[in-house]
Amino acid sequence: MKNNQTKYDVIIGAGFSGLAAALRLKPYKLKVLILEADDDIGGRSWNKVLDDGTIVELGGQWVGWQHQRMLSFINKYKLQKYTTPPFPEGKTLFQYNGKIIDEFPEEAMLLVNNFDNLTKEIDLEKPWMHPNAKLWDNITFEHWLEMQDATVDAKKMVGRIIAGGLLSRDTSHISMLQALFYVASNAGFDVATSSEKGAQHYRVIGGSYKIARKMVGDLKGTDIILNEPVTVINYDQECATVLSMNNNVYQGKYLIIAIPPVLASKIHYHPSLGSQYYGLLQNFPGGDALKVHFVYERLFWIEDNNSGNVYLQEGWLTEVTDNTTPSDPHAILTGFIYGKPEM
Ligand SMILES: Cc1cc2nc3c(=O)[nH]c(=O)nc-3n(C[C@H](O)[C@H](O)[C@H](O)COP(=O)(O)OP(=O)(O)OC[C@H]3O[C@@H](n4cnc5c(N)ncnc54)[C@H](O)[C@@H]3O)c2cc1C
């Protein structure tokens, strides 16, 4: 076991959250250490560069119109961005009731409106205070859909878009309260699912990973150690002692754990965090999503006056979107796979 003699003021994880936390601490001239399990910074923002230079983003890529903190980093670092989709005038297609149509089906829209009206009642600071919070927390989103007076097709479509498209989960894996809270925190269904003025408004040319790289460039004086997964945290009133999988030991006066809750639950804490808090971390699952890129020579969908955006009701892919970066040589459609192939 190697004991790092340096005493840090704060030790944190990496990814956008950890890097942003480190930047917030910069004015205080503290000795900050970032420990990162992976061999690179950036966490769930990750580029793959194809042989011809086309960049596909394997993780988080869209920056919403309302994502003010992310936008402030993009502006600060003078990164180029573009609005999506790249060719907005084309039609969006929907696979619905065995047919391909080019308008959001009215019966599904009615169901969305019923759901959206409920999201307006949610207090984002205290979602548990809603008079129906307990009831909604005790039923799954699937259960709520089943209870609605709507066609099976409408339920299937709305379920796949809200649970799959937005929360990367199956309708049976999220509570109704979670679905409402998530959509409410995105200012409603329309904003959550839209490109223009919605959560998918911008992409950064070169990928969101570029933001993380620039953040690191701004962190001169902060130690960053890669390939250093934290496995044990011993803490008391005075300091935290952190052990890594490589048997290294670090000490800091404070600790910020900027990793997904389910991964934070894999760390051994002494003293224990207590069953309630630990249970919360363990029961905070990430989404089950696969992001798939299809690379083409040309934008064939534009020739048919389509936008490249498709919502599918059957099969593994739930939605496909045009993910072509105007500056890249290739045309790209990106699809998402969540939950079950059919719901
Ligand atoms: C496929 C996909 C698509 C997405 N699309 C979008 C999108 O378009 N728009 C959007 O806003 N969001 C999107 N997201 C979500 C977005 O990427 C994340 O919310 C964001 O990157 C989370 O950043 P973070 O710093 O909180 O966590 P992370 O990025 O997960 O960073 C945590 C870091 O901690 C490290 N770590 C984990 N455990 C340990 C340990 N024990 N010790 C040390 N280090 C550890 C990890 O390696 C990682 O680098 C997407 C996510 C995925 C996976």
The ligand as a Tripos MOL2 file, in Angstrom:
@<TRIPOS>MOLECULE
LIG
   53    58     1     0     0
SMALL
NO_CHARGES

@<TRIPOS>ATOM
      1 C1        -25.3870    6.8610  -24.3300 C.3       1 LIG1
      2 C2        -25.6590    8.1190  -23.5240 C.ar      1 LIG1
      3 C3        -26.2420    9.1990  -24.1430 C.ar      1 LIG1
      4 C4        -26.5010   10.3740  -23.4170 C.ar      1 LIG1
      5 N1        -27.0190   11.4530  -24.0670 N.ar      1 LIG1
      6 C5        -27.1390   12.6380  -23.4110 C.ar      1 LIG1
      7 C6        -27.4660   13.8210  -24.1190 C.ar      1 LIG1
      8 O1        -27.6090   13.8030  -25.3470 O.2       1 LIG1
      9 N2        -27.5880   14.9810  -23.4090 N.ar      1 LIG1
     10 C7        -27.3880   15.0120  -22.0470 C.ar      1 LIG1
     11 O2        -27.5260   16.0910  -21.4400 O.2       1 LIG1
     12 N3        -27.0170   13.9070  -21.3640 N.ar      1 LIG1
     13 C8        -26.8690   12.7410  -22.0170 C.ar      1 LIG1
     14 N4        -26.4350   11.6300  -21.3510 N.ar      1 LIG1
     15 C9        -26.1660   11.7520  -19.9210 C.3       1 LIG1
     16 C10       -24.8250   12.4670  -19.6890 C.3       1 LIG1
     17 O3        -23.8170   11.8910  -20.4820 O.3       1 LIG1
     18 C11       -24.4930   12.3370  -18.2090 C.3       1 LIG1
     19 O4        -25.5540   12.8780  -17.4440 O.3       1 LIG1
     20 C12       -23.2270   13.0700  -17.8180 C.3       1 LIG1
     21 O5        -22.1470   12.7840  -18.6760 O.3       1 LIG1
     22 C13       -22.9300   12.6780  -16.3890 C.3       1 LIG1
     23 O6        -21.7520   13.3060  -15.9580 O.3       1 LIG1
     24 P1        -21.2300   12.9990  -14.4850 P.3       1 LIG1
     25 O7        -19.9560   13.7000  -14.3360 O.co2     1 LIG1
     26 O8        -22.3010   13.2870  -13.5190 O.co2     1 LIG1
     27 O9        -21.0340   11.4200  -14.4630 O.3       1 LIG1
     28 P2        -20.0650   10.5360  -15.3510 P.3       1 LIG1
     29 O10       -19.9150   11.0930  -16.7040 O.co2     1 LIG1
     30 O11       -20.5740    9.1330  -15.2250 O.co2     1 LIG1
     31 O12       -18.6820   10.6980  -14.6300 O.3       1 LIG1
     32 C14       -18.3360    9.9470  -13.5140 C.3       1 LIG1
     33 C15       -16.8690    9.6060  -13.6140 C.3       1 LIG1
     34 O13       -16.5040    8.9400  -12.4320 O.3       1 LIG1
     35 C16       -15.6850    7.8250  -12.7780 C.3       1 LIG1
     36 N5        -15.8450    6.8410  -11.7210 N.ar      1 LIG1
     37 C17       -16.8650    5.9830  -11.5040 C.ar      1 LIG1
     38 N6        -16.6490    5.2530  -10.4090 N.ar      1 LIG1
     39 C18       -15.4500    5.6440   -9.9240 C.ar      1 LIG1
     40 C19       -14.6650    5.2530   -8.8110 C.ar      1 LIG1
     41 N7        -15.0610    4.3020   -7.9610 N.pl3     1 LIG1
     42 N8        -13.4810    5.8750   -8.6150 N.ar      1 LIG1
     43 C20       -13.0550    6.8570   -9.4520 C.ar      1 LIG1
     44 N9        -13.7560    7.2660  -10.5230 N.ar      1 LIG1
     45 C21       -14.9320    6.6660  -10.7430 C.ar      1 LIG1
     46 C22       -16.2040    7.3590  -14.1230 C.3       1 LIG1
     47 O14       -15.2060    6.6250  -14.8290 O.3       1 LIG1
     48 C23       -16.5410    8.6790  -14.7800 C.3       1 LIG1
     49 O15       -15.4650    9.2090  -15.5200 O.3       1 LIG1
     50 C24       -26.1740   10.4390  -22.0430 C.ar      1 LIG1
     51 C25       -25.5730    9.3400  -21.4230 C.ar      1 LIG1
     52 C26       -25.3090    8.2000  -22.1550 C.ar      1 LIG1
     53 C27       -24.6380    7.0370  -21.4700 C.3       1 LIG1
@<TRIPOS>BOND
     1     1     2 1
     2     2     3 ar
     3     2    52 ar
     4     3     4 ar
     5     4     5 ar
     6     4    50 ar
     7     5     6 ar
     8     6     7 ar
     9     6    13 1
    10     7     8 2
    11     7     9 ar
    12     9    10 ar
    13    10    11 2
    14    10    12 ar
    15    12    13 ar
    16    13    14 ar
    17    14    15 1
    18    14    50 ar
    19    15    16 1
    20    16    17 1
    21    16    18 1
    22    18    19 1
    23    18    20 1
    24    20    21 1
    25    20    22 1
    26    22    23 1
    27    23    24 1
    28    24    25 2
    29    24    26 1
    30    24    27 1
    31    27    28 1
    32    28    29 2
    33    28    30 1
    34    28    31 1
    35    31    32 1
    36    32    33 1
    37    33    34 1
    38    33    48 1
    39    34    35 1
    40    35    36 1
    41    35    46 1
    42    36    37 ar
    43    36    45 ar
    44    37    38 ar
    45    38    39 ar
    46    39    40 ar
    47    39    45 ar
    48    40    41 1
    49    40    42 ar
    50    42    43 ar
    51    43    44 ar
    52    44    45 ar
    53    46    47 1
    54    46    48 1
    55    48    49 1
    56    50    51 ar
    57    51    52 ar
    58    52    53 1
@<TRIPOS>SUBSTRUCTURE
     1 LIG1         1 GROUP 0 **** ****
